[in-house]
Amino acid sequence: MTCGTTGTRKGYDPTSRPAVDGRGKRIDTTRIYSNDIGEVLVSVEGVKATYKLGGDELYVRGVVTSSLPPQNPSFEGQKRQAWTQPVGWEAHIPAPAGDGP
């Protein structure tokens, strides 16, 4: 089992490109993003991981990955995973105009 934290930092590379199938045909439902998006910030073997926010993260989320496959895998080699909801992103949304004291 591995535990870790993924996230995206300020200044990330926002580029992306269309995903294509095995025949090279464009798949319009998804894109391939830069490695900066959802970067692994820490990963450790075992049941406990610690990550201290550095202040440049747009968001972070915890990820636990089992050594076992899911009952109905979506792709070869897939492992069971649990993800937390992302945190930190709220600090990067500007307050609506007119909000304040």
Legacy VTK file of the C-alpha trace (Angstrom):
# vtk DataFile Version 3.0
C-alpha trace
ASCII
DATASET POLYDATA
POINTS 101 float
0.000 0.000 0.000
1.160 3.524 -0.718
-0.107 6.775 0.756
0.592 10.176 -0.644
-0.436 13.635 -1.680
-1.009 14.990 -5.162
-1.616 18.580 -6.166
-1.015 21.397 -8.573
1.266 24.319 -7.766
1.077 27.964 -8.787
2.929 28.525 -12.064
1.964 25.092 -13.430
2.190 24.329 -17.145
-1.445 24.632 -18.335
-0.907 23.066 -21.756
-2.939 20.083 -22.866
-3.544 18.114 -26.026
-6.415 15.989 -27.281
-6.432 12.329 -26.300
-6.487 9.848 -29.193
-7.514 6.216 -29.433
-5.403 3.334 -30.774
-6.188 4.377 -34.362
-5.195 7.983 -33.775
-8.801 9.208 -33.711
-9.439 12.117 -31.356
-11.374 11.326 -28.159
-13.347 14.466 -27.369
-14.305 13.477 -23.818
-10.829 13.932 -22.323
-7.467 15.607 -22.811
-3.862 14.834 -21.864
-2.553 17.471 -19.427
0.975 18.450 -18.439
2.668 16.517 -15.630
2.405 19.651 -13.463
-1.330 19.034 -13.010
-1.925 16.473 -10.280
1.800 16.177 -9.550
2.798 13.623 -6.903
4.010 15.777 -4.013
4.806 12.903 -1.638
4.449 9.108 -1.807
5.451 6.592 0.851
5.089 2.837 1.256
2.889 2.056 4.234
-0.212 3.451 5.893
0.924 6.936 6.918
2.085 9.883 4.853
2.653 13.470 5.919
2.679 16.551 3.717
3.253 20.105 4.925
1.777 22.801 2.717
4.424 25.051 1.215
2.051 27.852 0.230
2.399 27.527 -3.551
-0.206 24.785 -3.953
-3.437 25.568 -5.770
-4.899 22.399 -4.240
-3.771 19.120 -2.687
-5.528 15.803 -2.140
-4.642 12.583 -0.348
-4.367 9.325 -2.264
-4.196 5.770 -0.895
-3.286 3.027 -3.388
-3.742 -0.655 -2.563
-1.674 -3.502 -3.971
-4.965 -5.184 -4.986
-6.773 -4.690 -8.292
-10.361 -3.400 -8.319
-13.168 -5.893 -8.949
-13.781 -4.403 -12.410
-10.556 -2.707 -13.563
-10.766 -0.014 -16.242
-7.233 -0.686 -17.506
-4.492 -3.278 -17.182
-2.460 -2.944 -13.997
-5.018 -0.732 -12.244
-4.971 -0.806 -8.424
-7.692 0.055 -5.902
-7.494 3.697 -4.846
-9.177 6.085 -2.436
-8.930 9.856 -2.964
-9.837 12.734 -0.656
-11.644 15.780 -1.929
-9.200 18.517 -2.970
-8.424 21.165 -0.361
-6.840 24.586 -0.642
-8.497 25.690 -3.862
-10.958 27.944 -2.025
-8.149 30.373 -1.192
-7.600 31.023 -4.911
-11.154 32.062 -5.807
-11.652 35.831 -5.705
-14.490 37.102 -3.542
-17.492 38.370 -5.513
-17.594 42.137 -6.073
-19.422 43.896 -3.281
-18.522 41.345 -0.604
-16.893 42.823 2.402
-17.495 44.731 5.602
LINES 1 102
101 0 1 2 3 4 5 6 7 8 9 10 11 12 13 14 15 16 17 18 19 20 21 22 23 24 25 26 27 28 29 30 31 32 33 34 35 36 37 38 39 40 41 42 43 44 45 46 47 48 49 50 51 52 53 54 55 56 57 58 59 60 61 62 63 64 65 66 67 68 69 70 71 72 73 74 75 76 77 78 79 80 81 82 83 84 85 86 87 88 89 90 91 92 93 94 95 96 97 98 99 100
